[in-house]
Amino acid sequence: MNTEFDMSGKVALVTGASSGFGMHFAKILAERGAKVIVAARRVDRLEALVAEIQANGGEALAVAMDVTNGESIITGFNQAEAAFGTVTVVSNNAGIADTKSALKTDEASWDRVMDTNLKGAWIVANEAARRMIAAGVGGSIVNTASIMGLRNAFAQASYCTSKAGVIHMTKGLALEWARKAIRVNALCPGYFFTEINAAYFSEAEGQAYMNASTPQRMGEMHEITAPFLLLASDAGAYINGVSLPVDGAHSVGNM
C-alpha cells in the first residue's frame, strides 16, 4: 500500500491481540504490509485472527504470551524472530482494569493491574529494544496508555496509576533510546467500545456518562487507526516521547 503509512518490510509484535485495540492494530498493520506476530494468552482467538489476516493476503503468526511472565515474553520474541526476523515495531496493548474504590482494592488486585498494564509493557519494550540494538536496527514502540493516565476518575485509582506510569515510562525510554533510532510513544485513547468496558457502556449508567462527556459519544475503532499508524510507521519518524490523546476532547472536559 503506497501511502505514508506503508509498513512493508516491518516486523510487528502486537500484545493483547486477542481483542480490542490489539486486534484492530494487528489487522491494520497487516493490511499495510507488515509481518505481524499476534500475542496474548487466549491462543484460540489469536489463531482465528491469524486465519483472517492470511485470508486477506497478509502474513501473521500467533504466539502465546503472558506479559506478567518474563520467560513467556522471551519465548514469544524467540518465536517471532525465528519466523520473521527482528521485531521492529511493537504495539503494547495488554491491559486489565479492576474498578474499585481505593479502600476496597486489596494488594493482590493492585499487583495484577500493575503487573499487566505497567510492568508487562516495560518488559516487552525492553526485550524489543535489546534485540533491535543487537541487530543494529531501529524501530518504533507504541504503548497503549489511556486518558486515565492524564486525568483521574472515581474508583479507578489502580488503573489510572498504571496508565500514568506507562506515560512516564514512555518518556523515559524515548529519552534513553533516541540515539539508538528507537522511538517510544504512547497512545492515550478515550472511551472506545472494547471487551474491557462493554458491560458498563451497555448499561444506562454508562450511556449517561458518555452523553455527559465532551464528545457525547464513544470513539469508533477506525478513528484510532491513523493516530496509531502515525506513531508506528516511518511517517512519524521525528515523533518521539509523546503521549497522544485520541478522545474527542474528553480529557480536557469533565471526567
C-alpha positions in Angstrom: 0.0 0.0 0.0 1.8 3.1 -1.3 0.9 5.6 1.4 2.7 7.5 4.2 1.6 4.6 6.5 3.2 1.8 4.4 4.5 -0.9 6.7 6.2 -3.1 4.1 9.3 -4.7 5.5 8.3 -4.2 9.1 8.0 -7.0 11.6 5.4 -6.0 14.2 4.6 -7.7 17.5 1.2 -6.8 19.0 0.4 -7.8 22.6 -3.1 -8.1 23.8 -4.1 -9.0 20.3 -7.0 -11.3 21.2 -9.4 -8.4 21.4 -9.9 -4.7 21.4 -7.2 -2.3 20.3 -4.6 -5.1 19.9 -6.8 -7.0 17.4 -7.5 -3.8 15.5 -3.9 -2.7 15.3 -2.8 -6.2 14.2 -5.2 -6.1 11.3 -4.3 -2.6 10.1 -0.6 -3.4 10.3 -1.0 -6.5 8.2 -3.2 -4.6 5.7 -0.3 -2.2 5.1 2.3 -4.9 4.6 3.8 -5.7 8.0 4.5 -9.2 9.1 2.6 -9.4 12.3 3.1 -11.5 15.4 -0.1 -11.5 17.5 0.5 -12.3 21.2 -1.9 -12.9 24.1 -2.9 -15.7 26.5 -6.1 -16.7 24.5 -4.4 -18.6 21.7 -7.7 -19.8 20.1 -8.6 -16.2 19.4 -5.2 -15.5 18.1 -5.4 -18.4 15.6 -8.7 -17.1 14.4 -7.2 -13.7 13.9 -4.2 -15.1 12.0 -6.6 -17.0 9.7 -8.4 -13.8 9.0 -5.2 -11.9 8.2 -3.9 -14.6 6.0 -7.3 -14.8 4.1 -6.9 -11.1 3.3 -3.4 -11.7 1.9 -1.3 -10.8 5.0 1.4 -12.6 7.0 0.9 -13.4 10.6 1.9 -15.7 13.4 0.2 -16.4 16.7 2.3 -16.8 19.9 1.1 -17.5 23.4 2.3 -14.7 25.7 1.6 -13.7 29.3 3.1 -10.3 29.8 3.3 -10.8 33.5 5.8 -13.6 32.9 9.3 -12.6 31.6 10.1 -16.1 30.3 6.8 -16.1 28.3 7.8 -12.8 26.7 11.3 -14.1 25.8 9.8 -17.3 24.3 7.4 -15.2 22.2 10.2 -13.0 20.9 12.2 -16.1 20.0 9.3 -17.5 18.0 8.8 -14.2 16.3 12.4 -13.9 15.3 12.5 -17.5 14.0 9.6 -16.8 11.8 10.1 -13.3 10.5 13.3 -11.8 11.9 13.9 -9.0 14.3 10.8 -7.2 15.6 11.0 -3.6 14.6 7.5 -2.4 15.6 5.9 -3.1 19.0 2.3 -2.4 19.9 1.9 -2.8 23.7 -1.8 -3.3 24.4 -2.2 -6.0 27.1 -4.2 -4.4 29.9 -6.8 -5.0 32.6 -8.9 -2.9 34.9 -10.4 -3.5 38.4 -12.9 -0.8 39.1 -13.0 -0.5 42.9 -12.6 2.3 45.3 -9.2 2.6 46.9 -10.3 1.2 50.2 -11.8 -1.9 48.5 -8.7 -2.5 46.4 -6.6 -5.2 48.0 -2.9 -5.8 47.4 -3.5 -8.7 45.0 -5.8 -6.6 42.8 -3.3 -3.7 42.8 -0.5 -6.1 41.8 -2.5 -7.7 39.0 -3.2 -4.3 37.4 0.3 -3.0 37.8 2.0 -6.2 36.6 -0.2 -6.4 33.5 -0.5 -2.7 32.5 2.8 -1.3 33.6 5.4 -4.0 34.3 4.3 -6.1 31.4 4.6 -3.2 29.0 8.1 -2.3 30.4 9.4 -5.9 30.0 8.1 -6.2 26.4 9.6 -2.8 25.4 12.9 -3.6 27.0 13.1 -7.0 25.3 12.3 -5.5 21.9 14.9 -2.7 22.4 17.6 -5.2 23.4 17.0 -7.2 20.2 16.8 -4.2 17.9 20.1 -2.8 19.3 21.8 -6.3 19.0 20.6 -6.5 15.3 21.7 -2.9 14.6 18.3 -1.7 13.6 15.9 1.0 14.9 12.2 0.7 15.4 9.1 2.0 16.9 7.3 1.1 20.2 3.8 2.3 20.7 2.4 1.8 24.2 -1.3 2.0 24.7 -1.9 4.2 27.7 -5.2 6.0 28.4 -6.7 9.4 29.1 -7.0 7.9 32.6 -3.2 8.3 32.7 -3.6 12.0 32.1 -6.6 12.6 34.4 -8.2 10.7 37.2 -11.7 9.2 37.7 -13.6 7.8 40.7 -12.9 4.2 41.7 -10.1 3.9 39.1 -7.0 4.6 41.3 -5.1 1.5 40.4 -5.9 1.7 36.6 -5.1 5.4 36.5 -1.9 4.9 38.3 -0.8 2.2 36.0 -1.5 4.2 32.9 0.2 7.3 34.3 3.2 5.0 34.8 3.0 3.9 31.2 3.1 7.6 30.1 6.2 8.4 32.2 7.9 5.1 31.2 7.3 6.0 27.6 9.1 9.4 28.0 12.0 7.7 29.9 12.5 5.0 27.3 12.3 7.5 24.5 15.0 9.6 26.1 17.3 6.6 26.6 16.9 5.0 23.2 16.6 8.0 20.8 20.2 7.7 19.8 19.7 4.1 19.0 17.0 5.1 16.5 14.3 3.5 18.6 11.2 5.7 19.1 8.8 5.2 22.0 5.4 6.9 22.0 2.1 6.4 23.8 -1.5 6.5 22.6 -4.0 7.7 25.2 -7.4 6.6 23.9 -10.6 7.9 25.4 -13.5 5.6 25.5 -13.9 3.1 22.7 -16.2 0.1 22.9 -14.0 -2.9 23.8 -14.2 -6.0 25.8 -12.8 -4.3 28.9 -15.7 -1.8 29.1 -18.5 -3.4 27.1 -20.6 -4.4 30.2 -20.6 -0.9 31.7 -21.3 1.0 28.4 -24.1 -1.3 27.5 -26.0 -0.2 30.6 -27.9 3.1 31.2 -25.3 4.4 33.7 -22.5 4.1 31.1 -24.5 5.6 28.3 -25.5 8.5 30.6 -21.8 9.1 31.4 -20.9 9.2 27.7 -23.8 11.6 26.9 -22.4 14.0 29.6 -18.9 13.9 28.2 -17.3 16.4 25.8 -17.7 14.3 22.7 -21.1 12.9 23.8 -20.2 9.6 22.2 -17.6 6.8 22.2 -14.9 6.6 19.7 -15.2 4.3 16.7 -12.3 1.9 16.1 -11.4 3.3 12.7 -10.8 6.7 14.4 -7.7 5.5 16.1 -6.2 3.9 13.0 -4.4 7.0 11.7 -3.1 8.1 15.1 -1.7 4.7 15.7 -0.1 4.4 12.3 1.5 7.8 12.6 3.3 6.7 15.7 4.1 3.2 14.4 5.3 4.0 10.9 8.1 6.0 9.4 5.6 8.8 8.7 6.2 9.7 12.4 10.0 9.4 12.2 10.6 12.6 14.2 7.9 12.0 16.8 9.4 10.5 19.9 8.3 10.5 23.6 4.8 11.9 23.1 1.6 10.8 24.7 -1.2 11.4 22.2 -4.8 11.6 23.4 -7.4 10.3 21.0 -10.6 11.1 22.8 -12.7 13.8 21.1 -11.5 16.3 23.7 -12.9 14.2 26.6 -9.8 14.7 28.7 -10.0 18.4 28.6 -13.6 18.4 29.8 -15.4 16.7 32.6 -14.2 13.3 33.6 
